[in-house]
Amino acid sequence: MSLAPESNTRSRTRRAILDAAVSLLSKDATASLSDIAAEAGVGRTTVHRYFPERADLLKAISTDALEQIETMSTRARLDEGPAIDGLRRLCQEYFELGEVLNLLFNNPQLITNEEWTNPTEADHALDDLVKRGLADGEFADHVTPQWAVHVLWSLLYAGWSHVEQDGVSKHEALTRTIATLTNALKR
């Protein structure tokens, strides 16, 4: 039995709850569902209608993050142009996920979805991008797809932390993140 598509109102309400949860939980992992409801501008019963248990909300945040990663990977057009440009576009896209990814990575118990352990289309696309960059001589010989992924996520985390802890603008942090990433990988 397939589910009917969500209405626009239902979709907006769900998005508001997820965004509020990420915003609050990234600052305080113990934030209550009542706090999340208030931040989302809905009643607590509305939150429970969408997410009957706290665990359902946390799983939805995790799944939503994976969906956003897939969307952003596609939007970055990794198969177009030089590999280094695709990597820059991907870094720009992923930088927008700072709050939710910081929440998930700082609370690994939230990443319980099996989806996080299985390679996704985004993972395969990034792997192909790095292999293409190596074959075309854009990336240094020491770079492997696995190393490039570790460097990308580490620098994204450093960039997000730079915004949160040092108060620099997102633009400035992203500029530094991309410059460091490309200098670390290119030939």
N, C-alpha and C positions, 0 to 999 in steps of 0.2 A: 504494500500500500504506500503510495507516494504522498508526501505532505504537500498541501497547497502552498504556493509561494506566499511569503510574508507581505502584508500590506505595507504601503509606504510609512504609515504612522507606526505600525508595529516595528518595522525595520529601524526607524529613527529612534524609537524608545529603547530598543535593544542596544543600538549603537551608543546612545547616551549613557546607559547603565554600564556598558563595557568601558567606555572612556572614563567615566567617573571612578569606576573600580580601579582602573590602571592608575589614574592620577592619585587617588588616595592610598592605595596599597603600595605604590612605589615609595611613598613617604612614610607609611606606617602599615606594616604587614598585618597589624591587629585591628585595622579599621573595621567597624561593624557594618553589617548590611544596612542598618539604619543610616549610618553615616554616608554610605554609598548612595542610598536612595535620596537623601537630602542633596548630595552633590549633583546627582542626575536630575533633580527637580521632579522626582516621582515619589509615590508613597512606598513604604516598605512592602506592602502587599503586592504592589506592581512588580517589584524586584523578585518576589517569591513566585509570581506567575511566570516570569521568564526563566528564573533559576531557582527551583524549589529548595536547593541546599547550597551552602557556600561552596562545596566541592564542585557543583554544577557550574557556578560562576567562574571558578578558577580554571576548570577544564575549558570553558568557552573562551576565556582570555587566551589560553595557550593555543587553542585551535585557530582563533582569530589571528593571532600573530603569525602562525604558519601560512594562513591564507593571504595575509598581507605581504609576506615575504615572496610568495609565489607571484602575486600581482605585480609587485615592484620589480621582481626579476624580469618579468615579461616586458614591463614598461621600459626597462633599462636597455632593451634591444642589444643583448650581449653578442649576438651574431653579426652585428653591423659594424663596419669600420675596423680600425686597429683595436687589438685586444686591450691595450692600455686605456683607450677611450671608453670602451665598454665597462672596464673596471671602475673608472671614474664615475660613470653614470650610475653604476650599481651602488657605489659608495654613497653617492648623493641620495639615491632612493632610500637605502637602508638607514641613513642617518635620521630620517623622519620617524623611525621606530624606536628611537632611543629610550623613551620612557617605558614602553612595554617590555622591551628586551632587557633593560636593566632590571625591571621587576622580576622577570623570569630567570635571568642568569644569577641574580643575587638571592634567589629563592629556588634552588634546584628542585625542591620537593614539588614545585608547581609544574614542572616539566615531567609529567607522568604519562603523557600521551605516547603511545607506541609510535605515533607519527614522527616524533622528534628523533627516533633512532633509525628510521628507514630513510634512505636517500630520496629526496624529492626531485621534481623536475628542475627546481631552482638550483639544487645541488649539482645535478648533471650539467646544467647550462654553465655554471661557474667552472666546473671541472673542464668542460670543453673549451671555455674561454681561455683558461690558463694554458691548456695544451696547445691551443692555437697560437697564443703569445710566445710560447717556447719554440714552437716550430718555425714561426716567423722571425725569431731572433729578437723579439721585443723585450722578453724577460731574461734576467740573468740565469746563468747555468745552474746556480744553486737553488733556484725556485722549483718547487714541485707543486702540483695542485693542492695537496694537503697543507703544505707550508703557506701557500698564498691564502688559503681559507683561514688558517690560524692568524696570520698577519692581519687580514681584513677585519676579522671580528675583534681582535685585540686592539687595533687602532680605532675601530668604531667605539669600543668601550672607553678607550682613553679620551676620545673626542667628546662623548656624552658626559663623562666625568668632568672634563674641562669646563663644560657649560655649567653643570650642577655645582661643582665645588669651587671653581675659580670665577664664576660669574661672567665669563666671556660670552659673546653673542654666538648663536648657533652658526651664523655665517662664518665667523672667524674660526671657530672650532672645526667646522667642516672643511674650510680651506686648508687648515693645518693637517687635518686627517688625510685629505686627498694628496697633498704634497708629500707627506711622509710615506704614504702607501706607495705612490708611484716611484718615489726615489728608492724605496726599499726593494722593489721588485724589478724595475727596469734595468736593462743592460747598460 
